[in-house]
Amino acid sequence: MHTIRLKFIKVLLFLAGIGFFLHSVSGQSVNTEYFMSSSFTKTSFNPALRPEKGYIGIPGLTNLTLAYKTNTFNLDHFLFPGVGEKGKSGLFLHENVSYDDFMKGISDNNYLDMGVDYTLLGFGFYVKDLFLSFDVSARANTTTSVPKAFFDFVKRGFALEENGTDYDFSNLRVNANAFTQIGIGGSYPVLNHSLVLGAKAKILLGIANASLDIDNMHLILEQDNWRINSEASLRMIYPGMQLTYDQDGKLKELGSGGKSSFINGSGFGFDLGATFKPGNYFDFKDNLAFWDGFTVSAALTDAGFITWNDKTEYLSAHAADQVITGTGTPPIDLNSDDALSDLEDYFKDALSLKKDADTGLKSSSLGAKLNCGIAYTFLKDKLNVGFLTTNHFSPVQTISEFTLAGAYRPFSEVELGLSYSFVHGESKTFGLALHLGHGLYIAGDYLVPRVNSDFIPTSTKALNIQLGFAIPIGAKR
């Protein structure tokens, strides 16, 4: 029975995980890097944040960032200690794990955000007061939002309550993008160097995209009958995608083996930002030295879109007010070896996705970010402290993050960072950063996860890491 239930999960995750075909883990620097004076990657937070020196990135080693954030998808919610044989841990499907114990850890809206940002080539340099940069990066991100009823169904299956059961899968959403980015940025100080204005233009070459939106889907079980109401849309494109439709125009099979093209779309994006040092602008007289240490910043990054190529096979399908009914219980034998394929067919029929008549160009947004921060430098520029707020406006979920951090530079070639970050007030932990010279670094906002007695990070709801290497050029600014 447990084997069949595990098959259940695979089928249900098909609905919540279409975007994961990208195998990605939203591409931006680790927050701790914002406070590191020797960082050359903090321009990704704000194009007006200028590095101390120019740099030439080592091809393939310039920068790699991996990250995930969630409010539910961590082991504490799915692995329960002491419920298995001889006191071993067991999955939430185990008969010794009650429905209430499992569901109390599930939110009304459960999200998972994963991203990778890999800089293939990058460099930056100063021309007098003007700073210019160029980079080529490969990026991928997936954001998923899953309603509570999804987990209810996984745990209980086709359970029939006295007054009937209504599983509401509405607002299940997945969005995924994979693309190559070519960026050209610049920044310049004005107003006696108190205000720095920065901008970055991005040429985007789309590789793959997936977007699943289930606006309305109810599985209703009653004593002698059942029915499914659904309204959903699915858009997808990836190299080699091949689609099969039946005679009614309904999606029959989604597979590979079709025409393959690495570039399936193109678009444009931009970053805009500014930093302001009040001590350079206002006359604070006797308090001038105190105000000299303050820097405030604000930026909008990753604003942009990708338009997908209509010359490559593109899936655009929807289900509008679809209703499926039946008598008794849904015709699926949970103990059958065919349960997996039966469930897959069952949910395909439930969605009943039909090809859209509109075959015009489709576009998708990057998911803009708003970053605002304040930092204060003292002890002859050896210590930098402050806070940073970031808001990621993905097509699926808005994720807010807050970081308190400090960076200490005991020697010119060594800088250490310590941060405390949390996402939506849910995931809270310390981060660390180490910079050697002006180009070798490793950092993370959530590198000190909480662990269980077996030293497994079961409660971790966020984890990221950033590392890279570049050669500094020019004099220190």
C-alpha positions in Angstrom: 0.0 0.0 0.0 2.8 2.4 0.8 4.3 1.7 -2.6 1.1 2.7 -4.3 0.9 5.9 -2.1 4.4 6.8 -3.2 3.3 6.4 -6.8 0.4 8.7 -5.9 3.0 11.4 -5.0 4.8 11.0 -8.3 1.6 11.5 -10.2 0.4 14.5 -8.1 3.8 16.1 -8.3 3.4 16.1 -12.0 0.8 18.8 -11.5 3.0 20.8 -9.1 6.3 20.1 -10.8 6.0 20.6 -14.5 8.5 23.4 -14.2 11.1 21.2 -12.7 12.0 19.7 -16.1 14.6 22.4 -16.2 16.3 20.8 -13.2 17.2 24.1 -11.8 17.7 24.9 -8.2 16.0 33.4 -8.9 19.3 34.3 -9.9 20.9 37.0 -7.8 23.9 37.4 -5.4 23.7 36.1 -1.9 22.5 38.9 0.3 25.6 38.9 2.6 27.6 40.0 -0.5 25.8 43.4 -0.4 27.8 44.4 2.7 31.2 43.2 1.5 33.3 46.1 0.4 35.6 43.8 -1.7 32.7 42.3 -3.6 32.5 42.7 -7.4 29.1 40.8 -7.7 27.0 43.2 -5.6 26.2 45.1 -8.8 23.5 42.4 -9.3 21.6 44.0 -6.4 22.1 47.5 -7.7 24.0 48.6 -10.8 25.1 51.7 -8.8 27.0 49.6 -6.3 30.5 49.9 -7.6 33.4 47.5 -6.8 36.6 48.8 -5.3 38.6 47.7 -8.4 38.0 46.6 -11.9 38.1 42.8 -12.5 38.4 40.1 -15.1 36.5 37.0 -14.3 38.1 33.6 -14.8 36.0 32.0 -17.6 33.7 29.4 -16.1 34.7 30.3 -12.6 33.6 34.0 -12.3 30.4 33.4 -10.4 28.0 30.6 -9.5 24.9 31.1 -7.3 22.5 28.3 -6.2 19.5 28.9 -4.0 16.1 27.6 -2.8 13.5 29.1 -0.6 10.3 27.5 0.8 7.8 27.7 3.6 6.7 24.0 3.5 9.0 21.8 1.4 11.5 20.8 4.1 12.0 17.4 5.7 10.4 18.3 9.0 7.0 18.4 7.3 7.5 15.0 5.6 9.8 12.9 7.8 8.6 12.0 11.3 11.0 10.6 13.9 10.1 7.4 15.9 7.1 6.3 13.8 8.9 3.5 12.0 10.1 0.1 13.1 12.5 0.2 16.1 12.0 3.9 16.5 13.2 4.8 13.0 11.9 7.9 11.2 9.1 7.4 8.7 7.4 9.3 5.9 4.2 11.2 6.5 2.3 8.4 4.8 3.2 6.0 7.6 0.1 4.7 9.4 1.6 5.9 12.7 1.6 9.5 11.5 -1.9 11.0 12.0 -3.6 13.2 9.6 -3.7 16.1 12.1 0.0 15.8 12.9 0.9 16.0 9.2 -1.5 18.7 8.2 -0.6 21.1 11.0 2.7 21.8 9.3 1.1 22.6 5.9 0.2 26.2 5.0 -2.8 27.4 3.0 -0.3 28.4 0.3 2.9 26.4 0.0 5.7 27.7 -2.2 9.1 26.6 -3.5 11.5 28.9 -5.3 14.7 27.6 -6.8 17.3 29.2 -9.0 20.8 29.0 -10.5 22.9 31.8 -11.9 26.1 30.8 -13.6 28.4 33.6 -15.0 30.3 32.2 -18.0 32.3 35.3 -18.6 32.5 38.7 -17.0 34.7 41.8 -16.5 34.4 45.4 -15.3 36.7 48.4 -15.4 36.9 52.1 -14.6 37.3 54.9 -17.2 37.9 57.9 -14.9 34.7 58.1 -12.9 32.7 55.8 -15.2 32.4 52.1 -14.3 31.5 49.7 -17.1 30.8 46.0 -16.9 30.0 43.1 -19.2 28.9 39.6 -18.5 27.4 36.4 -20.1 25.4 34.2 -17.8 23.2 31.1 -17.9 20.2 31.4 -15.6 17.3 29.2 -14.7 14.5 29.5 -12.0 11.4 27.7 -11.0 8.7 28.9 -8.7 5.8 26.7 -7.5 2.8 27.4 -5.4 0.7 24.4 -4.1 -2.6 24.7 -2.2 -3.2 22.9 1.0 -5.7 20.5 -0.5 -3.0 18.9 -2.6 -1.3 17.5 0.6 -4.7 16.6 2.0 -5.4 14.4 -1.0 -1.9 12.8 -0.9 -2.4 11.9 2.8 -6.0 10.7 2.7 -6.6 9.6 -0.9 -10.2 9.2 -1.9 -11.5 9.6 1.6 -15.3 10.1 1.8 -16.6 12.3 4.7 -20.1 12.1 6.0 -21.3 15.1 4.0 -19.0 14.5 1.1 -15.4 15.6 0.4 -14.3 18.6 -1.7 -10.6 18.7 -2.6 -9.9 22.2 -3.9 -6.7 22.3 -6.0 -7.4 25.8 -7.3 -4.5 28.3 -7.5 -1.9 25.6 -8.1 0.8 27.4 -10.2 4.2 26.6 -11.7 6.5 29.0 -13.6 9.9 28.1 -14.9 12.4 29.9 -17.2 15.8 29.0 -18.5 17.8 31.5 -20.6 21.1 33.0 -21.4 21.8 36.6 -20.4 24.2 39.1 -22.0 24.5 42.2 -19.8 26.1 45.6 -20.3 26.2 47.9 -17.3 27.5 51.3 -16.2 27.4 53.7 -13.3 28.5 57.3 -12.8 28.7 59.6 -9.7 27.0 63.0 -9.7 26.3 65.8 -7.1 29.9 65.8 -5.7 30.0 62.0 -5.7 27.1 61.8 -3.2 24.7 60.2 -5.8 25.7 57.3 -8.0 23.3 56.3 -10.8 23.6 52.9 -12.4 21.9 51.0 -15.2 22.3 47.6 -16.9 20.8 46.5 -20.2 20.3 42.7 -20.8 19.8 40.8 -24.0 18.0 37.6 -23.2 18.1 34.4 -25.3 15.3 32.1 -24.2 16.0 28.3 -23.8 12.9 26.9 -22.1 9.8 28.0 -20.4 6.9 26.4 -18.6 3.8 27.9 -17.0 0.9 26.0 -15.4 -2.0 27.8 -13.9 -4.9 25.9 -12.3 -7.4 28.7 -11.6 -10.1 26.3 -10.6 -10.1 22.6 -9.9 -12.3 20.7 -7.5 -12.5 17.0 -6.9 -15.9 16.4 -5.2 -16.6 13.0 -3.7 -20.2 12.1 -2.6 -21.8 8.9 -1.4 -22.8 7.6 -4.8 -21.0 9.8 -7.3 -18.0 12.0 -7.9 -17.2 14.9 -10.2 -14.3 17.2 -11.2 -14.6 20.8 -12.2 -11.5 22.4 -13.7 -10.3 25.5 -15.4 -6.6 25.7 -16.2 -3.9 26.7 -18.7 -0.5 25.3 -19.7 2.2 26.9 -21.8 5.5 25.2 -22.5 8.4 25.2 -24.8 11.8 23.4 -24.6 14.4 22.0 -27.0 13.1 18.9 -28.8 9.5 19.1 -27.5 7.0 17.1 -29.4 3.2 17.3 -29.0 0.4 14.9 -29.9 -3.3 15.9 -30.0 -6.4 13.8 -30.5 -9.1 14.4 -33.1 -10.8 16.8 -30.7 -7.7 19.0 -30.3 -7.1 17.7 -26.7 -3.5 17.2 -25.6 -2.8 13.5 -25.8 1.0 13.3 -25.2 3.9 15.5 -24.3 7.2 14.1 -25.3 10.6 14.6 -26.8 12.1 13.9 -30.2 10.8 17.0 -32.0 12.7 19.8 -33.7 15.5 20.9 -31.4 16.7 24.4 -31.0 18.9 25.8 -28.2 17.5 29.3 -28.6 13.7 29.3 -28.6 13.1 33.0 -27.8 14.6 36.4 -27.3 13.9 39.4 -25.1 15.2 42.4 -23.2 15.7 43.3 -19.5 17.2 46.0 -17.4 18.4 47.0 -14.0 18.1 50.5 -12.6 19.6 51.7 -9.3 21.0 54.5 -7.2 23.1 54.9 -4.1 23.2 58.1 -2.0 25.8 59.2 0.6 24.2 62.0 2.6 27.5 63.0 4.1 28.8 64.0 0.7 25.8 66.2 -0.1 24.6 67.9 3.1 26.7 70.2 5.3 26.4 68.5 8.8 29.2 70.7 10.2 30.5 69.1 13.4 28.7 65.8 12.7 30.2 65.5 9.2 32.4 62.5 10.1 29.5 60.6 11.5 27.3 61.0 8.4 30.2 60.2 6.0 29.7 56.5 6.9 26.1 56.2 5.7 25.1 54.8 2.3 21.5 54.2 1.2 20.5 52.4 -1.9 17.5 51.3 -4.0 17.2 49.4 -7.2 14.8 47.6 -9.5 16.4 44.6 -11.1 15.4 41.8 -13.6 12.6 43.9 -15.1 12.0 42.4 -18.6 10.5 39.7 -20.7 11.2 37.0 -23.2 9.1 36.5 -26.4 9.1 32.8 -27.4 9.7 31.8 -31.0 6.6 30.7 -33.0 8.8 28.7 -35.4 9.5 26.2 -32.7 6.7 23.9 -31.4 5.0 25.7 -28.6 2.4 24.3 -26.3 -0.4 26.6 -25.4 -3.4 24.8 -24.1 -6.3 25.4 -21.7 -9.3 23.8 -20.1 -12.3 26.1 -19.7 -15.1 25.1 -17.3 -14.4 21.4 -17.8 -16.7 19.0 -15.8 -16.2 15.2 -15.5 -18.7 13.1 -13.6 -19.0 9.4 -12.5 -20.9 7.1 -10.2 -19.6 5.4 -7.1 -15.9 6.3 -6.5 -13.3 7.3 -9.0 -12.4 4.1 -11.0 -8.9 3.6 -9.6 -7.7 0.6 -7.7 -5.1 1.8 -5.2 -3.7 -1.7 -4.9 -3.3 -2.2 -8.6 0.1 -2.2 -10.3 -1.5 0.1 -12.9 -2.5 2.8 -10.3 0.2 5.1 -11.5 -0.9 5.1 -15.1 -4.5 5.2 -14.1 -4.0 8.3 -12.0 -2.0 10.0 -14.7 -4.9 9.4 -17.2 -7.4 10.5 -14.6 -5.8 13.9 -14.1 -5.2 14.4 -17.8 -8.9 13.9 -18.3 -9.6 16.2 -15.4 -7.6 19.0 -16.9 -8.7 18.1 -20.5 -6.2 20.6 -22.0 -7.1 21.7 -25.6 -4.8 23.4 -28.0 -5.4 27.2 -28.1 -6.6 28.6 -31.4 -4.2 31.6 -30.9 -0.8 30.6 -32.4 0.8 34.1 -32.0 3.9 34.9 -30.1 3.9 34.3 -26.4 6.0 36.1 -23.8 7.0 35.6 -20.2 8.4 38.0 -17.5 11.6 37.5 -15.6 10.1 38.3 -12.2 11.4 41.7 -11.1 13.1 42.4 -7.8 13.1 45.4 -5.6 16.2 45.8 -3.4 16.6 48.5 -0.7 19.4 48.8 1.8 21.3 51.0 4.2 24.9 50.5 5.3 27.2 52.2 7.7 31.0 52.1 7.5 33.3 53.0 10.4 36.6 52.0 12.1 38.5 53.5 9.1 36.4 51.5 6.7 37.3 48.2 8.3 33.7 47.5 9.6 30.5 47.8 7.5 27.0 47.0 9.0 23.5 47.5 7.8 20.3 45.9 6.6 18.9 44.9 3.2 15.3 44.1 2.1 14.6 42.2 -1.1 11.2 41.5 -2.7 11.0 39.1 -5.6 7.9 39.5 -7.7 7.7 36.2 -9.5 4.7 35.3 -11.7 3.6 32.8 -9.0 4.6 34.2 -5.6 6.0 37.4 -4.1 8.9 36.4 -1.8 10.2 39.0 0.8 13.6 38.6 2.4 15.3 40.6 5.1 19.0 40.5 6.0 21.0 42.1 8.9 24.7 41.8 8.3 28.2 43.1 9.0 31.5 42.7 7.3 34.9 43.1 8.9 38.2 43.7 7.1 41.2 43.2 9.4 43.6 43.3 6.4 43.3 44.7 3.0 43.4 41.2 1.4 40.9 39.5 3.8 37.3 40.3 4.5 34.8 38.3 6.7 31.0 38.6 6.6 28.3 37.5 9.0 24.6 37.9 8.4 21.2 37.0 9.8 18.5 36.5 7.2 14.9 35.4 7.1 12.3 34.8 4.4 8.7 35.8 5.2 9.6 35.6 8.9 9.7 31.8 8.5 13.3 30.7 7.7 15.8 32.2 10.0 19.5 31.4 10.2 23.0 32.8 10.0 25.1 33.3 6.9 28.8 33.6 6.3 31.2 35.0 3.7 34.9 34.9 3.1 36.9 37.1 0.6 40.5 36.5 -0.1 42.2 39.2 -2.1 39.8 41.2 -4.3 38.6 38.3 -6.4 38.3 34.9 -4.6 35.1 34.5 -2.5 32.5 32.1 -1.0 29.3 33.2 0.7 25.9 32.1 1.8 22.9 33.6 3.7 21.7 30.2 5.0 24.9 28.2 5.5 24.2 27.4 9.2 21.0 25.3 9.0 19.3 23.8 12.0 19.6 20.0 12.1 18.0 17.1 13.9 19.7 14.5 16.2 21.1 12.7 13.1 22.6 16.0 11.9 20.2 16.2 8.9 19.0 19.7 8.1 15.3 18.8 8.3 14.0 22.2 9.3 15.9 24.2 6.7 13.6 26.3 4.6 16.2 28.2 2.7 19.7 27.5 1.5 22.0 29.3 -0.9 25.7 29.5 -1.8 27.7 31.8 -4.0 31.3 31.4 -5.1 33.7 32.6 -7.7 37.0 33.9 -8.7 38.2 37.0 -10.7 41.5 38.8 -11.2 41.5 42.4 -9.9 42.7 45.2 -12.2 43.5 48.8 -11.7 43.9 50.9 -8.6 41.6 50.8 -5.6 38.7 53.2 -5.7 
